[in-house]
């Protein structure tokens, strides 16, 4: 079954990453590369979202509102979406639990089953 793993962080994490040294940034990147290598056979797609965050919020009856930063209603920033193949929600959650950014306060991951219409 397919699940979507949504990765979130807050502005403090983004600011800390931007302020960190190039070596510390590379260490963070290497941890994520290792995670993708470990679970590569269970990843069927996904994308990191562009940085810095810039979004267009569109509501019924109005045009788009372009904003810099997180979505209008939240302080959290959606960092990316990863499509996982797993036998159950629990198995997908176990993979997501090892996401390297979860060692930072304010980061979290949400795992959502993909809806399949028959």
Secondary structure as GFF3:
##gff-version 3
##sequence-region A 1 118
A	DSSP	beta_strand	2	10	.	.	.	ID=ss1
A	DSSP	alpha_helix	11	19	.	.	.	ID=ss2
A	DSSP	alpha_helix	22	39	.	.	.	ID=ss3
A	DSSP	three_ten_helix	40	42	.	.	.	ID=ss4
A	DSSP	beta_strand	43	48	.	.	.	ID=ss5
A	DSSP	beta_strand	54	57	.	.	.	ID=ss6
A	DSSP	beta_strand	65	68	.	.	.	ID=ss7
A	DSSP	beta_strand	76	85	.	.	.	ID=ss8
A	DSSP	alpha_helix	89	96	.	.	.	ID=ss9
A	DSSP	three_ten_helix	100	103	.	.	.	ID=ss10
A	DSSP	beta_strand	108	113	.	.	.	ID=ss11
###
